[in-house]
Amino acid sequence: MNIIVTGSLGHISRPLTQELVQKGHTVTVISSNPERQKDIEGIGAKAAIGTMEDADFLSATFKGADIVYLMEALGSRTFFDQNLDLIAAHNKIASNYAEAILQSGVKRAVHLSSIGAHTDKGNGILAFHHEVENILNKLPSDIAITFMRPVGFYYNTLAFIPTIKAQGAIISNYGGDDKEPWVSPIDIAAAIAEEMEIHQPVNRKIRYVASDELSPNEVAGILGEAIGKPDLKWLAITDEQLLDNLKAAGMNPQIAAGYVEMNASRRGGILYEDYYRNKPILGKVKLTDFAKEFAAAFFKS
C-alpha cells in the first residue's frame, strides 16, 4: 500500500515507518525539517518536506495514498509561548487534514488521538483531542477513520528528572496506589500498523492502546531502582501548588491550568472511565523495559 505518515521521525512515526517499510509498503514521511530527509530516506521511506499548517501541501502529498496516518504536533516548547491558543492551533491542523483528505480523495485514515478524547469536560488540555475527533468525524462516512487513543506515555516521566535531582522525589498533583495505564510508543506504532492492514475497516473505530498498568508509587519504585534510588518517593502536592510552579517556570497560563486539570482528572476517574469500558489487551513493552532508557537520560542530564 501507499501510506503517508505525518510526525516526521518522532517517537511513534519512526518505529511505525520502519515497520511499514519492512512489510513492503511504500511510505512517505511528512516533515517540516529539510535536514530530516536523509534520515527518512535512510530507513527506506520517501520524504515530503512541508508543514501541517499548509493544506495545499497536504492535499498534494496525500493524493494517491491508500492510507494516511495523522497526528498533530506543536512541540512541548510551545507550551511556553504566552500567545499560543492550544485548542485553536490543533483545530487548525485538524481542519487542514480534513480538507486535504477531501481534496486528495483518500478513503482511509488512522488518527493519533488520546485518552480523554471521549469528553470535552474535566480533562484539561486533552480536550483538544475531543474537538479534533469531532472535526474529522464530520468527513463523509465512506472515509474510514480509526482513532487511536493511547494512554500516558512512558517518556512523559522524563519530565520528573529535574525534581528528582533537585528534591529527591517525583512531585505532581496526583499520586498514591491506584493503578493507571501507561504506554510505549513502540506498542502504539505496532497497533497503528495492525489497524492499517485490516482489509475491510469500519467507517469509524476507536482503539485504546496501553502497555502496562501501574500506580504512581509503583512507577516511583521501578524508576528509582533503575537510577540507584530504591527509596524514591512520589509526592502529591495540591493543584494550586503545581499551577504556581508551572507558571513560575514560564508556562502559558492557559496550558498550565489545563495540565493541572488533566492530572486532577486522573484522581477522580474521569480520564479513564471510557478506557476501562473498552480496555485493550496490554502491549509488550513494560515500564521495567523503559526504565533503562529513563536511567540513561537521568545520568546524562
N, C-alpha and C positions, 0 to 999 in steps of 0.2 A: 504493500500500500504506500501511497504518497502521503506523508504525515508532516504537519507543521508543528513545531514545538516553540512556544514562547518561553521567556525567562532566561534566555542566554544559556550559560552553563552553570546555573545555580545549584543549590543543594538537591533539588528534585530533578531539574531538567537535565543535568549531566548524566546521572545514572539511568534516567528514562531514555535519553538519546542513545546511550551505549547499548542498552538492552534492545531497543528497536532496530538499531543498525545490525546488531548481532543476529537478529531474527530475519534479516534480509529486507527490511523496509527501506524505502527512500525517505530520508529525513532532512528537513530544512529547519535550521535553528535561527530564530529571530534574536538579534542582539543589537543594542544601541551603541555598543563599543566596537569600533573597527578592529581594535587590537585582539579581539576575541576570534576573529575569522580564522586565523591559523590554527588555534586550539580546536575550533569546531570541525574544521576540515581534517584535523589530525585524528579524530575519532570516527571519521568516515561519513560525516554529515555535510550538508551544504550550509553556507552562511547567508543570511539575508540581513543586511545592516539597515536598521531603521528603528522607529520608536512606536510604542503603544499609543502615543498621542496623535499619530498620523494615520487617519482612517484610510486615506487613499493608498498609502504604502501597504497597510494591512490587507486591503482588498486585492491588490495586485499580487501580493505574496500568497494569499490564501487560494487564489484561482487555480483550479485543477487538483486541489488537495482532496483526499478521501476523508481525512480526519484532521481537526485542529485541536491542539492542547492549549488551553487558555489559562493564564494567571495574571493577576495584577501585582505589580511590584513597584514600590516607591523607594524602598531602602530605609533602613532604620534611622539613618542620619536626618532624614526629612522630618522625623518626629520632633526635631529641634528647630524646625522652620516655624517661626512665630506667625507667619501669614498663611500657613497651609490649612485648607479645609479638607480634612482626610476623606470624608464621605463624598464630597463633590469631586475630588480628584479620582477616586476609584470609580465613581459612577460614569465619569467621562470616558475612562478606559473601557468600561463595560459597554457603553454606547458605541464606541468605536468598533469593538469586537462584533457587536450585533450588526452594525452597518456593513462591516467587511464580510460577514457571513452571508448576508443577503446579496450583496453586490457580486460576490465570487461564486455563489451557488453551492457552497459547501453544505453537506447534509448531515455531518456528524461532528460533534464537539464534545470534548471532555474538559470540564472546567474545575480548577482548583478553588474550592470554596473553603469552609472551615466549620469546626464545631461551633455551635452558637448561631449558625445561619438560619435555624428554624424559627427565630423570633427577632423582632426589631426592638425589644424592650428588655432592660435589665442585663444586657450582655456587653455593655461598654463599647469599646472600639470595634468589636466584632459585628456590630450592627450593620456595617457597610457590606458585609458578605450577604446579609439578608437582602439588601437593596440591589446588589449586583445580580443575585439569583433571580430577583423579580424582573430585572431588565432583560436578562437572557431568556426568561420564561415567556416573554412576550413574542419571541420569534415563532414563526409558523410551526404547527405541530408535526409537519413532515420532516423537521430538522431534529434529529435525535441528540439529546444533551444528557450527559452523565455529570452530576455534581458530586465531586469528591469532597468529603468533609473529614479531613484529618483532625486529630486532637492536638494537644500541646506538643510541640516539637522538643525532642531531647536537647537540641542545640540552644534552645532558649535558656537552659540552665547556665550557659556560659556567662550570662549577664550577672550571675551571682558571684563570679570570681572576685571582683573588687571588694565586696563586703566581706567575703571570706578572708581575704588577705588583710583588710583593714580592721575588721571587728571580730574575726574568728567564727563567723556564723553566716548562714543563709538567712536573709531577712526579707519578709514580704508581708502583705496584709491578709494572708491565709496560712494555714499550716495544720498540724495535727496528724491523726491516724486514719482518717477517711481516705480510702483508695481513690485514685483518679487515673484516667488513661493518659498514656504518653505514646509518642510515635517517632519512628526513624524515617527520614526522607527516603531511605533505600526501600523500605516497605511501601511507602506511598508510591514511588516510581513503579514498583512491581505491580501494585494494584491498578495503576493507570494503564500500564501495558496490557494487563489482563483484560481490562474493560475494552480497550481498543481492538482486541482480537475476537470479541463477541460478534458473530456474523449477523445476527438479527437483533440489534439493540432496541429497547423500548424507547418511546418518544421522550420520556423524562424519567430519570432514575437518580436516586440519592444513595451514595455508598459512604459509610463511615470507615475510617482507617485508623487502626491503633496497633501498637506493638507490645505494650506492657501495661499493667495496672499496679500502681504503687502509691502509697501515701507520701505526703511531704517528709515525714520522719524517716520513712524507708529510703527515699531519694537521698536525703542527707547522709544516711548511713552508708549507702553504696558509693556516693561521690566522695565522702570523707575517707573511706577505706582506700579508694583509688589514689588519693593525694597524700596518704600517710597521716590523716587526721581522723582516726576511727571514732572520735567523740564529737565530731562535727554536729552541731545542732541547727535545726530550722526554727527560727524565732518569728512569731507572728506579732506585728505591730498594728496599730489602728489604721483605718482608711485615711484619716486626717494626717497622720504622721507620714504615710507613704506619699500622699499627694504633696505635702510640703517638701519632701525630699526630692521628688521628681521636678517640681517647679524650681527648686533651688539649683538643680543640675542643668536647668535651661530648657526643659522640655516644653513644647507647645502646651499651654494650659488646657485646651480642649482635649488634646490627646492624653495628657496626664490624667485628667478626670476620667476619660474613657478607659484608660489602662487600669486605674484603681477599681472602677466599676466592674470591669471584666474579671479581675481577680476576686472581687467580692462575690460574683455570681458562682464562683467555684465553691464557695462555702455553703450557699443555700440550695444547691442542686439545680438551679435554673440552667446553668451552662450544659449540664449533662443529661437533662431529662429526656431529650429525644434520642440521644446516643444510646441510653440504656433500653429504650423501646426498640431500637434497631441495632443491637450490639453485634459488631462484626467478629469474625474469627481473628484472633490476635496474630500479628506478623512474626517474623523470625528474629528480628534484631531486638535484643533486650537491653535494658539500661546498663546492665553489667558489661555489655559489649561497648556501648557508647562511653562508659566511664573511662576507658583507656584514652579516648580522644579528649575527654574533659581534662584528664590528668596532664596530657601533653600540652594543652592550651594553658592550663593553670601554671605549669612550671616555666612555660615560655613567656608568660605575661610579666 
